[in-house]
């Protein structure tokens, strides 16, 4: 028996937006700063989560300008996407709990 996964459009959109943002930023910094793919992804994640360790930073004026725009646009997209994904996870968890409670109530 195959279990059907019900993915809501907002979840798919949020996940796609988040992955697209990570991919876009990684490619941009890989070429603008000549960083490795891993370093570029690391910088993007640290930037979007507003952690900002400071071990990597933009070194050219163009990179700094791109980073300003990336932060202003990207943080909002990332926070919204993570919120939607987390909300969907919590909703599914609550559905499972309610289903178990209903099954227990029916057995008694």
Backbone as JSON Lines, residues from 0, in Angstrom:
{"i":0,"aa":"X","n":[0.84,-1.17,0.0],"ca":[0.0,0.0,0.0],"c":[0.89,1.25,0.0]}
{"i":1,"aa":"X","n":[0.64,2.12,-0.92],"ca":[1.43,3.34,-1.03],"c":[0.71,4.47,-0.32]}
{"i":2,"aa":"X","n":[1.45,5.2,0.49],"ca":[0.88,6.33,1.21],"c":[0.96,7.57,0.33]}
{"i":3,"aa":"X","n":[-0.18,8.22,0.12],"ca":[-0.21,9.42,-0.7],"c":[0.18,10.63,0.14]}
{"i":4,"aa":"X","n":[1.11,11.41,-0.37],"ca":[1.54,12.61,0.32],"c":[0.75,13.78,-0.25]}
{"i":5,"aa":"X","n":[0.1,14.53,0.63],"ca":[-0.72,15.66,0.22],"c":[0.08,16.95,0.44]}
{"i":6,"aa":"X","n":[0.69,17.44,-0.63],"ca":[1.47,18.67,-0.53],"c":[0.59,19.84,-0.97]}
{"i":7,"aa":"X","n":[0.43,20.77,-0.07],"ca":[-0.37,21.94,-0.38],"c":[0.44,22.9,-1.25]}
{"i":8,"aa":"X","n":[-0.25,23.64,-2.12],"ca":[0.47,24.56,-3.01],"c":[1.33,25.59,-2.28]}
{"i":9,"aa":"X","n":[0.87,26.07,-1.13],"ca":[1.68,27.06,-0.4],"c":[2.96,26.44,0.14]}
{"i":10,"aa":"X","n":[2.91,25.16,0.52],"ca":[4.12,24.47,0.98],"c":[5.09,24.32,-0.18]}
{"i":11,"aa":"X","n":[4.6,23.87,-1.33],"ca":[5.44,23.69,-2.51],"c":[6.05,25.03,-2.93]}
{"i":12,"aa":"X","n":[5.23,26.08,-2.92],"ca":[5.73,27.41,-3.29],"c":[6.81,27.89,-2.32]}
{"i":13,"aa":"X","n":[6.56,27.71,-1.02],"ca":[7.53,28.15,-0.01],"c":[8.84,27.38,-0.15]}
{"i":14,"aa":"X","n":[8.74,26.07,-0.32],"ca":[9.94,25.24,-0.44],"c":[10.71,25.61,-1.7]}
{"i":15,"aa":"X","n":[10.0,25.8,-2.81],"ca":[10.64,26.18,-4.07],"c":[11.3,27.55,-3.96]}
{"i":16,"aa":"X","n":[10.62,28.49,-3.33],"ca":[11.19,29.83,-3.15],"c":[12.46,29.78,-2.32]}
{"i":17,"aa":"X","n":[12.43,29.01,-1.24],"ca":[13.6,28.91,-0.36],"c":[14.77,28.24,-1.08]}
{"i":18,"aa":"X","n":[14.52,27.15,-1.76],"ca":[15.6,26.46,-2.48],"c":[16.13,27.33,-3.62]}
{"i":19,"aa":"X","n":[15.22,28.03,-4.31],"ca":[15.64,28.93,-5.39],"c":[16.51,30.06,-4.87]}
{"i":20,"aa":"X","n":[16.12,30.61,-3.73],"ca":[16.89,31.68,-3.11],"c":[18.29,31.2,-2.71]}
{"i":21,"aa":"X","n":[18.36,30.03,-2.12],"ca":[19.66,29.45,-1.74],"c":[20.52,29.2,-2.98]}
{"i":22,"aa":"X","n":[19.91,28.64,-4.02],"ca":[20.66,28.35,-5.25],"c":[21.12,29.63,-5.93]}
{"i":23,"aa":"X","n":[20.23,30.61,-6.04],"ca":[20.56,31.88,-6.68],"c":[21.72,32.56,-5.95]}
{"i":24,"aa":"X","n":[21.6,32.67,-4.63],"ca":[22.65,33.31,-3.86],"c":[23.98,32.58,-3.95]}
{"i":25,"aa":"X","n":[23.92,31.27,-3.93],"ca":[25.14,30.46,-4.02],"c":[25.85,30.71,-5.35]}
{"i":26,"aa":"X","n":[25.09,30.71,-6.43],"ca":[25.68,30.96,-7.76],"c":[26.26,32.37,-7.84]}
{"i":27,"aa":"X","n":[25.51,33.35,-7.36],"ca":[25.96,34.74,-7.41],"c":[27.29,34.91,-6.67]}
{"i":28,"aa":"X","n":[27.37,34.42,-5.44],"ca":[28.6,34.61,-4.67],"c":[29.74,33.74,-5.16]}
{"i":29,"aa":"X","n":[29.41,32.6,-5.73],"ca":[30.47,31.76,-6.3],"c":[31.21,32.53,-7.4]}
{"i":30,"aa":"X","n":[30.45,33.23,-8.24],"ca":[31.08,33.95,-9.35],"c":[31.55,35.35,-8.96]}
{"i":31,"aa":"X","n":[30.8,36.07,-8.13],"ca":[31.22,37.43,-7.75],"c":[32.47,37.42,-6.87]}
{"i":32,"aa":"X","n":[32.53,36.51,-5.94],"ca":[33.64,36.48,-4.98],"c":[34.66,35.38,-5.27]}
{"i":33,"aa":"X","n":[34.38,34.54,-6.24],"ca":[35.26,33.42,-6.57],"c":[35.44,32.49,-5.37]}
{"i":34,"aa":"X","n":[34.36,32.3,-4.62],"ca":[34.37,31.37,-3.49],"c":[33.99,29.98,-3.98]}
{"i":35,"aa":"X","n":[34.32,28.97,-3.2],"ca":[33.89,27.61,-3.54],"c":[32.36,27.54,-3.42]}
{"i":36,"aa":"X","n":[31.79,26.48,-3.98],"ca":[30.34,26.31,-3.89],"c":[29.9,26.19,-2.43]}
{"i":37,"aa":"X","n":[30.69,25.46,-1.66],"ca":[30.35,25.26,-0.25],"c":[30.44,26.57,0.52]}
{"i":38,"aa":"X","n":[31.49,27.34,0.3],"ca":[31.63,28.63,0.98],"c":[30.51,29.59,0.58]}
{"i":39,"aa":"X","n":[30.15,29.56,-0.69],"ca":[29.08,30.43,-1.16],"c":[27.75,30.07,-0.52]}
{"i":40,"aa":"X","n":[27.43,28.78,-0.46],"ca":[26.19,28.34,0.19],"c":[26.22,28.69,1.68]}
{"i":41,"aa":"X","n":[27.34,28.47,2.31],"ca":[27.51,28.81,3.72],"c":[27.24,30.3,3.97]}
{"i":42,"aa":"X","n":[27.82,31.15,3.13],"ca":[27.62,32.59,3.28],"c":[26.14,32.96,3.1]}
{"i":43,"aa":"X","n":[25.49,32.35,2.12],"ca":[24.08,32.63,1.87],"c":[23.23,32.22,3.07]}
{"i":44,"aa":"X","n":[23.46,31.04,3.61],"ca":[22.68,30.59,4.77],"c":[22.94,31.47,5.98]}
{"i":45,"aa":"X","n":[24.19,31.79,6.25],"ca":[24.53,32.64,7.39],"c":[23.92,34.04,7.22]}
{"i":46,"aa":"X","n":[23.9,34.52,6.0],"ca":[23.32,35.84,5.72],"c":[21.8,35.82,5.88]}
{"i":47,"aa":"X","n":[21.13,34.84,5.27],"ca":[19.68,34.8,5.31],"c":[19.12,34.5,6.7]}
{"i":48,"aa":"X","n":[19.88,33.79,7.5],"ca":[19.42,33.52,8.87],"c":[19.83,34.63,9.82]}
{"i":49,"aa":"X","n":[20.47,35.64,9.31],"ca":[20.94,36.83,10.05],"c":[21.93,36.48,11.15]}
{"i":50,"aa":"X","n":[22.62,35.36,11.01],"ca":[23.64,34.99,11.99],"c":[24.87,35.87,11.79]}
{"i":51,"aa":"X","n":[25.38,35.93,10.57],"ca":[26.47,36.82,10.23],"c":[27.74,36.62,11.04]}
{"i":52,"aa":"X","n":[28.37,35.48,10.92],"ca":[29.61,35.22,11.66],"c":[30.73,36.2,11.3]}
{"i":53,"aa":"X","n":[30.8,36.62,10.06],"ca":[31.82,37.56,9.65],"c":[33.09,36.94,9.12]}
{"i":54,"aa":"X","n":[33.15,35.6,9.11],"ca":[34.36,34.96,8.59],"c":[34.46,35.1,7.07]}
{"i":55,"aa":"X","n":[33.34,35.19,6.38],"ca":[33.3,35.51,4.96],"c":[32.55,36.83,4.81]}
{"i":56,"aa":"X","n":[33.02,37.66,3.91],"ca":[32.33,38.93,3.67],"c":[32.63,39.4,2.25]}
{"i":57,"aa":"X","n":[31.71,40.19,1.68],"ca":[31.93,40.7,0.32],"c":[33.16,41.6,0.28]}
{"i":58,"aa":"X","n":[33.92,41.49,-0.8],"ca":[35.18,42.25,-0.89],"c":[35.17,43.35,-1.95]}
{"i":59,"aa":"X","n":[34.16,43.36,-2.81],"ca":[34.11,44.4,-3.85],"c":[32.85,45.24,-3.66]}
{"i":60,"aa":"X","n":[32.84,46.42,-4.25],"ca":[31.67,47.27,-4.17],"c":[30.44,46.61,-4.79]}
{"i":61,"aa":"X","n":[30.64,45.94,-5.92],"ca":[29.52,45.25,-6.57],"c":[28.95,44.16,-5.66]}
{"i":62,"aa":"X","n":[29.83,43.38,-5.04],"ca":[29.37,42.33,-4.13],"c":[28.63,42.92,-2.93]}
{"i":63,"aa":"X","n":[29.1,44.04,-2.45],"ca":[28.43,44.69,-1.31],"c":[27.04,45.17,-1.69]}
{"i":64,"aa":"X","n":[26.92,45.76,-2.88],"ca":[25.61,46.22,-3.35],"c":[24.66,45.05,-3.56]}
{"i":65,"aa":"X","n":[25.16,43.97,-4.15],"ca":[24.34,42.77,-4.34],"c":[23.92,42.21,-2.99]}
{"i":66,"aa":"X","n":[24.83,42.22,-2.03],"ca":[24.52,41.72,-0.69],"c":[23.43,42.55,-0.02]}
{"i":67,"aa":"X","n":[23.48,43.85,-0.18],"ca":[22.44,44.71,0.4],"c":[21.08,44.32,-0.16]}
{"i":68,"aa":"X","n":[20.98,44.2,-1.47],"ca":[19.71,43.8,-2.08],"c":[19.31,42.4,-1.68]}
{"i":69,"aa":"X","n":[20.29,41.5,-1.65],"ca":[20.03,40.11,-1.29],"c":[19.47,40.02,0.13]}
{"i":70,"aa":"X","n":[20.03,40.78,1.04],"ca":[19.54,40.76,2.43],"c":[18.13,41.35,2.5]}
{"i":71,"aa":"X","n":[17.92,42.51,1.89],"ca":[16.62,43.17,1.96],"c":[15.49,42.32,1.37]}
{"i":72,"aa":"X","n":[15.77,41.66,0.29],"ca":[14.75,40.83,-0.35],"c":[14.75,39.41,0.23]}
{"i":73,"aa":"X","n":[15.94,38.86,0.39],"ca":[16.08,37.46,0.76],"c":[15.63,37.11,2.16]}
{"i":74,"aa":"X","n":[15.89,37.97,3.12],"ca":[15.51,37.65,4.5],"c":[13.99,37.51,4.61]}
{"i":75,"aa":"X","n":[13.26,38.4,3.96],"ca":[11.81,38.32,3.98],"c":[11.29,37.04,3.34]}
{"i":76,"aa":"X","n":[11.86,36.68,2.2],"ca":[11.46,35.45,1.52],"c":[11.81,34.23,2.38]}
{"i":77,"aa":"X","n":[13.01,34.23,2.94],"ca":[13.45,33.1,3.75],"c":[12.58,32.92,5.0]}
{"i":78,"aa":"X","n":[12.31,34.01,5.7],"ca":[11.51,33.93,6.93],"c":[10.09,33.46,6.6]}
{"i":79,"aa":"X","n":[9.51,34.02,5.55],"ca":[8.16,33.61,5.16],"c":[8.13,32.14,4.75]}
{"i":80,"aa":"X","n":[9.1,31.73,3.96],"ca":[9.15,30.34,3.52],"c":[9.31,29.38,4.69]}
{"i":81,"aa":"X","n":[10.23,29.69,5.58],"ca":[10.45,28.82,6.74],"c":[9.2,28.78,7.63]}
{"i":82,"aa":"X","n":[8.51,29.9,7.75],"ca":[7.28,29.96,8.52],"c":[6.2,29.06,7.92]}
{"i":83,"aa":"X","n":[6.03,29.12,6.62],"ca":[5.03,28.28,5.94],"c":[5.4,26.8,6.07]}
{"i":84,"aa":"X","n":[6.66,26.48,5.85],"ca":[7.11,25.08,5.95],"c":[6.93,24.58,7.38]}
{"i":85,"aa":"X","n":[7.35,25.37,8.35],"ca":[7.19,24.98,9.75],"c":[5.73,24.87,10.16]}
{"i":86,"aa":"X","n":[4.9,25.78,9.66],"ca":[3.47,25.72,9.95],"c":[2.84,24.46,9.41]}
{"i":87,"aa":"X","n":[3.26,24.07,8.2],"ca":[2.73,22.83,7.61],"c":[3.17,21.61,8.42]}
{"i":88,"aa":"X","n":[4.41,21.61,8.86],"ca":[4.92,20.51,9.68],"c":[4.11,20.4,10.97]}
{"i":89,"aa":"X","n":[3.88,21.52,11.63],"ca":[3.12,21.51,12.89],"c":[1.67,21.08,12.65]}
{"i":90,"aa":"X","n":[1.07,21.53,11.57],"ca":[-0.31,21.14,11.26],"c":[-0.41,19.64,11.04]}
{"i":91,"aa":"X","n":[0.55,19.06,10.33],"ca":[0.54,17.6,10.12],"c":[0.73,16.86,11.43]}
{"i":92,"aa":"X","n":[1.58,17.38,12.28],"ca":[1.81,16.76,13.58],"c":[0.53,16.8,14.41]}
{"i":93,"aa":"X","n":[-0.15,17.93,14.41],"ca":[-1.42,18.05,15.14],"c":[-2.48,17.12,14.57]}
{"i":94,"aa":"X","n":[-2.52,16.96,13.25],"ca":[-3.47,16.04,12.62],"c":[-3.22,14.61,13.08]}
{"i":95,"aa":"X","n":[-1.96,14.2,13.15],"ca":[-1.64,12.85,13.61],"c":[-2.04,12.65,15.06]}
{"i":96,"aa":"X","n":[-1.82,13.65,15.89],"ca":[-2.2,13.55,17.3],"c":[-3.72,13.43,17.43]}
{"i":97,"aa":"X","n":[-4.44,14.26,16.68],"ca":[-5.9,14.22,16.72],"c":[-6.43,12.88,16.22]}
{"i":98,"aa":"X","n":[-5.8,12.34,15.18],"ca":[-6.22,11.05,14.63],"c":[-6.01,9.94,15.66]}
{"i":99,"aa":"X","n":[-4.86,9.95,16.34],"ca":[-4.59,8.94,17.39],"c":[-5.58,9.07,18.54]}
{"i":100,"aa":"X","n":[-5.88,10.31,18.92],"ca":[-6.83,10.53,20.01],"c":[-8.22,10.02,19.61]}
{"i":101,"aa":"X","n":[-8.61,10.25,18.37],"ca":[-9.92,9.77,17.9],"c":[-9.96,8.25,17.86]}
{"i":102,"aa":"X","n":[-8.86,7.63,17.43],"ca":[-8.8,6.17,17.4],"c":[-8.89,5.59,18.8]}
{"i":103,"aa":"X","n":[-8.22,6.21,19.74],"ca":[-8.3,5.75,21.14],"c":[-9.71,5.9,21.71]}
{"i":104,"aa":"X","n":[-10.35,7.02,21.36],"ca":[-11.7,7.27,21.84],"c":[-12.68,6.25,21.26]}
{"i":105,"aa":"X","n":[-12.48,5.85,20.01],"ca":[-13.36,4.88,19.37],"c":[-13.17,3.48,19.94]}
{"i":106,"aa":"X","n":[-11.97,3.17,20.42],"ca":[-11.69,1.85,20.99],"c":[-12.32,1.68,22.38]}
{"i":107,"aa":"X","n":[-12.54,2.79,23.05],"ca":[-13.05,2.69,24.44],"c":[-14.53,2.58,24.47]}
